[in-house]
Amino acid sequence: MSKKSELKKMISETESEIVALEKKRERSQSVLLNAVVSKTDPNPTDVEYFRVFTALIDERRELLRRYNAELENLKK
């Protein structure tokens, strides 16, 4: 398999993973927003889920940027 096609596959997989993680994060995000609107303390577990999913999403986005940069360098 060529390096370009391998990178394109990894980019596609990483994009799909980011979408899946964002969907998982939405639940805790909505619970946190509800707590803010109702002026109550959010559940610490929901806060932790939000932080973990956000950190994972940030890691995957950085990985995606590296893959895209590497692919651009191969195109030159």
Backbone hydrogen bonds, N-H to C=O, Kabsch-Sander energy under -0.5 kcal/mol:
donor,donor_aa,acceptor,acceptor_aa,energy
6,E,2,S,-2.2
7,L,3,K,-2.5
8,K,4,K,-2.6
9,K,5,S,-2.0
10,M,6,E,-2.3
11,I,7,L,-2.7
12,S,8,K,-2.2
13,E,9,K,-2.5
14,T,10,M,-2.4
15,E,11,I,-2.5
16,S,12,S,-2.1
17,E,13,E,-2.2
18,I,14,T,-2.3
19,V,15,E,-2.0
20,A,16,S,-2.2
21,L,17,E,-2.5
22,E,18,I,-2.5
23,K,19,V,-1.9
24,K,20,A,-1.9
25,R,21,L,-2.1
26,E,22,E,-1.3
27,R,23,K,-0.7
27,R,24,K,-0.5
28,S,24,K,-0.7
29,Q,25,R,-2.3
30,S,26,E,-2.6
31,V,27,R,-2.0
32,L,28,S,-2.4
33,L,29,Q,-2.3
34,N,30,S,-2.3
35,A,31,V,-2.0
36,V,32,L,-2.0
37,V,33,L,-2.7
38,S,34,N,-2.5
39,K,36,V,-0.8
40,T,35,A,-2.6
47,V,43,N,-1.9
48,E,44,P,-2.3
49,Y,45,T,-2.6
50,F,46,D,-2.3
51,R,47,V,-2.3
52,V,48,E,-2.8
53,F,49,Y,-2.9
54,T,50,F,-2.3
55,A,51,R,-2.3
56,L,52,V,-2.5
57,I,53,F,-2.5
58,D,54,T,-2.5
59,E,55,A,-2.2
60,R,56,L,-2.3
61,R,57,I,-2.5
62,E,58,D,-2.0
63,L,59,E,-2.2
64,L,60,R,-2.5
65,R,61,R,-2.2
66,R,62,E,-2.0
67,Y,63,L,-2.5
68,N,64,L,-2.6
69,A,65,R,-2.4
70,E,66,R,-2.5
71,L,67,Y,-2.4
72,E,68,N,-2.4
73,N,69,A,-2.1
74,L,70,E,-1.6
75,K,71,L,-1.4
76,K,72,E,-0.7
